[in-house]
Amino acid sequence: MIDPAAILPADDDAMAAARALHARLTKPAGSLGALEELSVRLAGLAGACPPPLPVPGAVAVFAGDHGVHAQGVTPWPQEVTAQMVANFLGGGAVVNAFARQVGASVTVVDVGVAVPLEPADGLLDRKVRAGTRDFTVEPALSRDEVERALTVGVEVADSLVDTGAGALLTGDMGIANTTPSAALIAAFTGRDAATVTGRGTGVDDETYARKVGVVSAGLALHRPDPADPVGVLAAVGGLEHAALAGYILGAAARRVPVVLDGVIAVSAALAAAAFAPHAVHAMVAGHRSAEPGATVALNHLGLTPLVDLGLRLGEGTGALLALPIVAGAVRVLHEVATFDSAGVSEK
Amino acid sequence: MIDPAAILPADDDAMAAARALHARLTKPAGSLGALEELSVRLAGLAGACPPPLPVPGAVAVFAGDHGVHAQGVTPWPQEVTAQMVANFLGGGAVVNAFARQVGASVTVVDVGVAVPLEPADGLLDRKVRAGTRDFTVEPALSRDEVERALTVGVEVADSLVDTGAGALLTGDMGIANTTPSAALIAAFTGRDAATVTGRGTGVDDETYARKVGVVSAGLALHRPDPADPVGVLAAVGGLEHAALAGYILGAAARRVPVVLDGVIAVSAALAAAAFAPHAVHAMVAGHRSAEPGATVALNHLGLTPLVDLGLRLGEGTGALLALPIVAGAVRVLHEVATFDSAGVSEK
């Protein structure tokens, strides 16, 4: 795994240089709103002004199953996880369409699907175990399993950066995975189950009430310590959550931005930030998921989402919608003329 | 000019087909949030499901000057309009950087810059007059001048569609042009000057108070009739506003989406909608400008913006940030597999 000390604080000099450059570009000061601060943050991450253009993007979709599915927290059968992996590999899912739209690659990582998957182009077999255990009965994972999944995420991040990715995007697939996401968010932020639990991909009132009860029960059984992210992930997490936390840490160690998708991603981001607080400098909140826990987690991380359109699909779709905005913010620092160079009068 | 009857109502059959297709795609119903309804609207515009992909995008930046600049409504000298046109043509402005990011073209149209401009590649000389008159003293434009500027906009839209644009994006440049924008929004929505007037590209308290007074004075002097959009544009509008209204109508007549940028665009969109109410079906609100009048206008048009990041630059920058989201929404209808075709179980 990664040494937290390998994840550096933001570079103040690069951030100051980016702010100073913005003041000289041919636009009124502050007129790019949130994009200006985003570009300053990415300068701080890279330790350079301008920071590298965050293209091309690379999505890693970490797939896993969940023992807590047995508690009836979702109307979807567990077999859909593997079916959707096949759909990703065939290019037929929304994540594929959005990736084509912005020229991003899609890599699917089996870190914990319940059933064996056939080898295929674009699929990495990194299965740590065939789904988690039911966290209402026992810990979802052992600490060793969590650490192996974290390492999978770090290695995938390294590999994508090594092959030229300028930005990493989080993706996920796992029927029932909004339930462990809610439990992780509750554990790391101290909020109660009802506040952070949402309806996922369409549950009715009865299932929703059961889902809140399941999250509460898991937290009550394990009482996870938020200062021990491996312990929290082992108690109530998922294999894709652990791998995503490693992926985020891997991006941060390489000083490459990681665009977070929805509630699964931000719950994993809380684990990454608990492990290495400076990892937050690498995080870009792609969008605000419709799941209530997502907003709780983003606030805890101090992140403001770029896109807020009521999406609740996952897969990496919200991160992909945000990527051109991230790239545009950085491109301004590379390409826009200054008042002096363009001969434009100032006010 | 365009016959309002040439702008068709939305095609209900195509919209119903798009809704039905969404229900069969491999994603939970409604999980793409606002993108689903956007894709349905664009099916209704095109009269086809799926509608054509809205790519490539083409931005037309309509540039003009304003007699009301003499009233001290902005700290920027009027010469900046022509200087920024040169910056656009040199590729050094933010609109150019964002256009490169998303593969869109940028065409600059001089519809009313105060000074003569040198011919240049990418610049269309369609000057109707060298800036408007001061609307606190007399009508900004004659009805004939408005109609000529509207025709410029229609012709630019036609030309861009003829050469392959899949979406038109609005752009604008004109020092002081948030002042006529506020006056247009007040005239079309019936709201008062203080509600719709903002600080544009950075005015202080004293200038802001003067700007509100200027907008009020113009409305009191001319008492424009919102049912007469040519009369409203003549009274308090700008040449770029009139041209943008024509451009929007031209897009609607061709059944091609037009992505609106900020407060200048949405004030022109109110004129277009007053001329031909069905034109609203072609409009996509690219972003929510930080100018308060923009939100008033969007609400009046019934449009929800895609991007809301505090931008207040204009030029077409907000529309360009939204374009990949618009394209992604349509691409889903083209490329995503159905539950049946992908062998994915339903809940």
Interface residues (C-beta under 8 A of the other chain):
Chain A: L25 T26 K27 P28 A29 G30 S31 L32 G33 A34 L35 T74 P75 W76 P77 E79 V80 Q83 M84 A86 N87 G90 G91 G92 A93 V94 N96 A97 F98 R100 Q101 V102 T201 G202 A290 L306 V307 D308 L309 G310 L311 R312 L313 T317 L320 L321 P324 I325 A327 G328 R331 V332 H334 E335 V336 A337 S341 A342 G343 V344 S345 K347
Chain B: L25 T26 K27 P28 A29 G30 S31 L32 G33 A34 L35 T74 P75 W76 P77 E79 V80 Q83 M84 A86 N87 G90 G91 G92 A93 V94 N96 A97 F98 R100 Q101 V102 T201 G202 A290 L306 V307 D308 L309 G310 L311 R312 L313 T317 L320 L321 P324 I325 A327 G328 R331 V332 H334 E335 V336 A337 S341 A342 G343 V344 S345 K347
